[in-house]
Amino acid sequence: MNPLKIIMHKNDLPDTVQFKDSVAVDTEAMGLQPHRDRLCVVQLSDGSGTCHLVQIDPKSNFQAPNLHKLFADQTILKIFHYGRFDIAIIYHYLKVLCAPVYCTKIASRLSRNYLSRHGLKNLISELLGIEISKQQQSTDWGSKDLTVEQQHYAATDVLYLHQLKDKLDLLLARENRTEMAQACFDFLPRVAQLDLMGYEDLNLFNHA
């Protein structure tokens, strides 16, 4: 992989930035409650080593037509790690439901049951042999100017998702769980919508 290149944007992607076939996606917010904690940064990568960070000013009213177009594009696969949260917060603030999607955390849980750790740091270490830092995970993403450390952390969250998908696809196929994984990915945007409706524990599937 080429050396990491980070490109910052304000409020939306420029018209000149285009993605084909697939894009790795992550978000940073002021917390983990989409209704309460605002969306601050959207990270995007095509897997080549370049990461686009879109910093969103709340004064923009979250009007981001190019991001909206990208996330709604049915010809471009959106690759997430724990996409449930990212899809929900993107839907809540940018008013677009991401599809089609792939989630490396779901893929890992379906194909690697011999482990209990399915976090991004663990996956990158165990499947790619690369150690990353999560030191900036709890930080002020609403700051007007992101530090170099924040930018690098945010970019790293999407930098390896394409490689992880390749590895996990092989494991899913080996364990004969590709079809089940795809069914989960197809339903994931609806799970995000259910979360926003207050069904975080999915108790509508329970008997009681």
C-alpha positions as CSV (number, residue, x, y, z in Angstrom):
1,M,0.0,0.0,0.0
2,N,1.1,3.5,-0.8
3,P,2.0,5.9,2.1
4,L,-1.1,7.4,3.8
5,K,-2.4,10.6,2.2
6,I,-5.0,12.6,4.0
7,I,-7.1,15.2,2.2
8,M,-9.4,17.5,4.2
9,H,-12.7,18.9,3.0
10,K,-15.3,21.1,4.6
11,N,-18.9,20.2,4.7
12,D,-19.0,18.0,1.5
13,L,-16.9,16.2,-1.0
14,P,-15.9,18.3,-4.0
15,D,-17.3,17.4,-7.4
16,T,-13.8,16.2,-8.5
17,V,-13.7,13.3,-5.9
18,Q,-15.3,10.2,-7.4
19,F,-15.4,6.6,-6.2
20,K,-15.9,3.5,-8.3
21,D,-17.3,0.1,-7.2
22,S,-16.6,0.5,-3.5
23,V,-15.7,3.0,-0.7
24,A,-14.6,2.5,2.9
25,V,-16.7,4.7,5.2
26,D,-16.5,5.7,8.9
27,T,-17.7,8.6,11.0
28,E,-16.7,10.6,14.0
29,A,-19.3,12.2,16.3
30,M,-19.6,14.0,19.6
31,G,-20.8,10.7,21.2
32,L,-22.6,7.4,20.5
33,Q,-26.2,8.6,20.5
34,P,-27.2,9.8,17.0
35,H,-30.2,11.7,18.3
36,R,-28.1,13.6,20.8
37,D,-24.6,13.7,19.5
38,R,-23.9,15.4,16.2
39,L,-22.0,14.1,13.2
40,C,-18.6,15.8,12.9
41,V,-16.5,14.0,10.4
42,V,-17.0,11.5,7.6
43,Q,-14.0,9.5,6.4
44,L,-13.8,7.9,3.0
45,S,-11.2,5.8,1.2
46,D,-10.9,3.7,-2.0
47,G,-8.3,1.4,-0.4
48,S,-5.4,2.9,-2.3
49,G,-3.9,4.8,0.7
50,T,-5.7,8.1,0.2
51,C,-8.3,9.1,2.8
52,H,-10.8,11.9,2.4
53,L,-11.9,13.5,5.6
54,V,-15.1,15.6,5.4
55,Q,-15.4,17.9,8.4
56,I,-19.0,19.0,8.8
57,D,-19.8,22.4,10.4
58,P,-23.3,22.3,12.0
59,K,-24.0,25.7,10.5
60,S,-24.1,24.0,7.1
61,N,-27.3,22.3,8.2
62,F,-25.7,19.1,7.1
63,Q,-26.4,19.9,3.4
64,A,-23.9,17.7,1.6
65,P,-25.3,16.8,-1.8
66,N,-22.2,14.9,-3.0
67,L,-22.0,12.7,0.1
68,H,-25.8,12.1,-0.3
69,K,-25.3,11.0,-3.9
70,L,-22.4,8.7,-3.0
71,F,-24.2,7.0,-0.1
72,A,-27.4,6.5,-2.2
73,D,-25.5,5.1,-5.2
74,Q,-26.6,1.5,-5.6
75,T,-23.6,0.7,-7.8
76,I,-21.0,1.6,-5.1
77,L,-20.5,-0.8,-2.1
78,K,-20.1,1.0,1.2
79,I,-17.7,-0.9,3.5
80,F,-18.0,-0.2,7.2
81,H,-16.7,-1.6,10.5
82,Y,-19.7,-1.7,12.8
83,G,-21.8,-0.1,10.2
84,R,-24.8,-0.1,12.4
85,F,-23.8,3.1,14.1
86,D,-22.4,4.9,11.0
87,I,-25.4,4.1,8.9
88,A,-27.7,5.4,11.6
89,I,-25.9,8.7,12.2
90,I,-25.5,9.3,8.4
91,Y,-29.2,8.7,8.0
92,H,-30.1,10.9,10.9
93,Y,-28.0,13.9,9.8
94,L,-27.5,13.6,6.1
95,K,-31.0,12.1,5.4
96,V,-29.7,9.3,3.2
97,L,-29.8,5.5,3.8
98,C,-26.5,3.9,2.8
99,A,-26.8,0.9,0.5
100,P,-25.5,-1.5,-0.5
101,V,-23.3,-2.1,2.5
102,Y,-20.7,-4.5,3.9
103,C,-19.7,-4.7,7.6
104,T,-16.4,-6.2,8.6
105,K,-17.5,-6.7,12.2
106,I,-20.5,-8.8,11.1
107,A,-18.3,-10.7,8.7
108,S,-15.8,-11.4,11.5
109,R,-18.4,-12.6,13.9
110,L,-19.9,-14.9,11.4
111,S,-16.5,-16.4,10.3
112,R,-14.2,-16.2,13.3
113,N,-16.2,-17.7,16.3
114,Y,-13.0,-19.0,17.8
115,L,-12.3,-15.5,19.0
116,S,-14.3,-13.1,21.2
117,R,-12.5,-9.9,19.9
118,H,-13.9,-8.4,16.8
119,G,-12.9,-4.7,17.2
120,L,-11.2,-3.0,14.3
121,K,-7.8,-2.8,16.0
122,N,-7.9,-6.6,16.7
123,L,-9.0,-7.4,13.1
124,I,-6.2,-5.3,11.6
125,S,-3.6,-6.9,13.9
126,E,-4.8,-10.5,13.5
127,L,-5.6,-10.5,9.8
128,L,-3.2,-8.0,8.4
129,G,-0.4,-8.1,11.0
130,I,-0.5,-4.3,11.4
131,E,-0.7,-2.5,14.7
132,I,-2.8,0.7,14.9
133,S,-3.4,3.1,17.7
134,K,-6.9,3.9,19.1
135,Q,-5.5,6.6,21.4
136,Q,-7.6,9.4,19.8
137,Q,-10.8,7.5,20.0
138,S,-12.2,9.6,22.8
139,T,-11.4,13.2,21.7
140,D,-13.2,16.4,20.7
141,W,-14.3,15.7,17.1
142,G,-16.3,19.0,17.2
143,S,-13.2,21.1,17.3
144,K,-12.9,23.6,14.5
145,D,-9.3,22.5,13.7
146,L,-8.5,18.8,14.0
147,T,-5.0,17.9,15.1
148,V,-2.7,15.9,13.0
149,E,-3.2,13.0,15.5
150,Q,-7.0,13.2,15.1
151,Q,-6.7,13.3,11.3
152,H,-4.4,10.2,11.3
153,Y,-6.7,8.3,13.6
154,A,-9.8,9.1,11.6
155,A,-8.0,8.1,8.3
156,T,-6.7,4.8,9.8
157,D,-10.3,3.8,10.5
158,V,-11.0,3.4,6.8
159,L,-7.5,2.8,5.4
160,Y,-7.6,-1.0,5.8
161,L,-11.2,-1.9,5.3
162,H,-10.8,-3.1,1.7
163,Q,-8.0,-5.4,2.8
164,L,-10.1,-6.7,5.7
165,K,-13.0,-7.4,3.4
166,D,-10.8,-9.5,1.1
167,K,-9.6,-11.6,4.0
168,L,-13.0,-12.0,5.5
169,D,-14.6,-12.9,2.2
170,L,-12.3,-15.9,2.0
171,L,-13.2,-16.9,5.6
172,L,-16.9,-16.6,5.0
173,A,-16.6,-18.7,1.9
174,R,-14.6,-21.3,3.7
175,E,-17.2,-21.6,6.5
176,N,-20.1,-21.6,4.0
177,R,-21.5,-18.4,5.4
178,T,-21.3,-16.0,2.5
179,E,-25.0,-16.1,1.8
180,M,-25.9,-15.5,5.5
181,A,-23.4,-12.6,5.7
182,Q,-25.0,-11.0,2.6
183,A,-28.5,-11.3,4.1
184,C,-27.2,-9.6,7.2
185,F,-25.6,-6.8,5.2
186,D,-28.8,-6.3,3.2
187,F,-30.8,-5.9,6.4
188,L,-28.3,-3.7,8.2
189,P,-29.6,-0.4,6.9
190,R,-33.0,-1.4,8.3
191,V,-31.4,-2.2,11.7
192,A,-30.0,1.3,11.7
193,Q,-33.4,2.7,11.1
194,L,-34.9,0.6,13.8
195,D,-32.2,1.9,16.2
196,L,-33.3,5.4,15.4
197,M,-36.9,4.4,16.1
198,G,-35.9,3.2,19.6
199,Y,-35.6,-0.6,18.9
200,E,-31.9,-0.8,19.8
201,D,-32.3,-4.2,21.3
202,L,-34.4,-5.5,18.4
203,N,-36.9,-6.8,20.9
204,L,-39.6,-6.9,18.2
205,F,-38.2,-10.3,17.3
206,N,-38.7,-11.6,20.8
207,H,-41.7,-13.7,21.9
208,A,-42.6,-11.5,24.8
